[in-house]
Amino acid sequence: MQITYEMKKDYIYFKIIGEYNDSEDFEKINDLCDIAKKHGFSTILIDVRDLNYDFDTFKRFNLSEYWVKKCYDLGIYKTAVIGIERRMDILSENVVNNRGFEFKLFTNEKEAIIWLSTSQIKKIENIYDNTKV
């Protein structure tokens, strides 16, 4: 498993390629979050389209729980993951979102970037701006 990253204007982009290594998964989560925090990012885009992996439900749940804890500790609040549809599972998205973080799975990079740039706070403010009292 190899990780590269590129700093964008509003987010940090990680690309993970190669064969998934079960013994490195929590260490790699730490690496991603630490790199994002070191460079001052609270928004992350992770591309796993070239990562060969197959997680069972228990593994997805544990990785998602660990992601939440690590993000909370470092102040990372929004993550988009781009993957291949046949490997995507909504469980990860649900676990993370149910714990108060913005996390979404995508198969399209452009859609992921648009979602990352849209804040839920901005959406709520827009609703109130359009309300007449």
C-alpha positions as a printed Julia matrix, in Angstrom:
133×3 Matrix{Float64}:
   0.0    0.0    0.0
   1.48   3.32  -1.07
   0.11   6.76  -0.17
   0.82   9.99  -2.0
  -0.74  13.37  -1.27
  -1.24  16.75  -2.84
  -2.31  19.92  -1.1
  -5.18  21.72  -2.81
  -6.7   25.08  -1.92
  -9.45  23.83   0.4
  -8.57  20.19   1.02
  -5.77  17.66   0.97
  -5.92  14.89  -1.65
  -4.62  11.43  -0.81
  -4.18   8.64  -3.36
  -3.77   5.12  -2.01
  -2.59   2.46  -4.44
  -1.45  -1.15  -4.4
  -2.48  -4.14  -2.34
  -4.31  -3.6    0.93
  -2.26  -4.71   3.92
  -4.36  -5.59   6.96
  -1.45  -5.09   9.34
  -1.02  -1.44   8.29
  -4.61  -0.17   8.2
  -4.77   1.72  11.52
  -1.22   3.01  11.01
  -2.21   4.37   7.58
  -5.27   6.11   9.06
  -2.94   7.76  11.56
  -0.6    8.8    8.74
  -3.41  10.36   6.65
  -4.84  12.32   9.55
  -1.44  13.42  10.87
  -0.37  14.68   7.43
  -3.65  16.58   6.99
  -3.35  18.18  10.42
   0.33  19.01   9.95
  -0.54  21.01   6.83
  -3.58  22.67   8.45
  -6.38  20.83   6.61
  -9.69  19.81   8.16
 -11.1   18.52   4.87
  -9.78  15.38   3.13
 -10.29  13.68  -0.23
  -9.13  10.05  -0.38
  -8.86   8.21  -3.7
  -8.86   4.4   -3.32
  -9.75   3.52  -6.92
  -6.33   1.9   -7.41
  -6.25   0.1   -4.07
  -7.01  -3.6   -4.17
  -9.08  -4.32  -1.07
 -12.04  -6.34   0.12
 -13.3   -5.62   3.64
 -15.86  -7.64   5.51
 -18.56  -5.84   7.51
 -16.72  -6.11  10.83
 -13.53  -4.64   9.33
 -15.45  -1.74   7.72
 -17.11  -0.96  11.05
 -13.81  -1.02  12.98
 -11.99   1.15  10.45
 -14.88   3.63  10.42
 -14.95   3.83  14.21
 -11.2    4.39  14.31
 -11.48   7.09  11.61
 -14.03   8.98  13.74
 -11.84   8.87  16.83
  -8.74  10.01  14.97
 -10.6   12.8   13.14
 -12.21  14.02  16.35
  -8.85  14.13  18.11
  -7.29  16.2   15.3
 -10.19  18.45  14.3
 -10.74  16.92  10.86
 -14.44  17.3   10.1
 -15.13  16.39   6.47
 -13.94  13.51   4.29
 -14.86  12.28   0.82
 -13.7    8.9   -0.48
 -13.58   8.06  -4.19
 -13.73   4.38  -5.02
 -15.0    1.74  -7.4
 -18.72   1.09  -7.02
 -18.42  -2.68  -6.55
 -16.14  -2.11  -3.57
 -18.14   0.68  -1.93
 -20.31  -0.08   1.1
 -22.64   2.42   2.72
 -21.84   1.03   6.19
 -18.7    3.15   6.53
 -20.57   6.29   5.53
 -23.37   5.58   8.02
 -21.04   4.79  10.92
 -19.06   8.01  10.5
 -22.07  10.27   9.82
 -23.98   8.84  12.79
 -21.12  10.03  15.0
 -21.41  13.63  13.84
 -18.86  13.87  11.03
 -19.38  14.65   7.37
 -18.26  11.61   5.36
 -19.4   10.53   1.91
 -18.49   7.85  -0.63
 -18.24   8.7   -4.34
 -17.41   7.01  -7.61
 -16.94  10.37  -9.39
 -14.06  12.67  -8.43
 -15.73  15.88  -9.63
 -18.83  15.19  -7.5
 -16.6   14.51  -4.48
 -14.78  17.81  -4.9
 -18.04  19.74  -5.23
 -19.38  18.07  -2.08
 -16.19  18.87  -0.16
 -16.53  22.54  -1.0
 -20.13  22.72   0.23
 -20.52  23.28   3.93
 -23.58  22.13   5.85
 -23.31  25.36   7.84
 -23.54  27.39   4.62
 -26.61  25.39   3.6
 -28.31  26.13   6.93
 -27.41  29.82   6.73
 -28.89  30.01   3.23
 -32.15  28.56   4.49
 -32.4   31.25   7.14
 -31.38  34.0    4.72
 -34.34  33.12   2.49
 -36.85  33.02   5.34
 -39.02  36.1    5.74
 -40.18  36.9    9.23
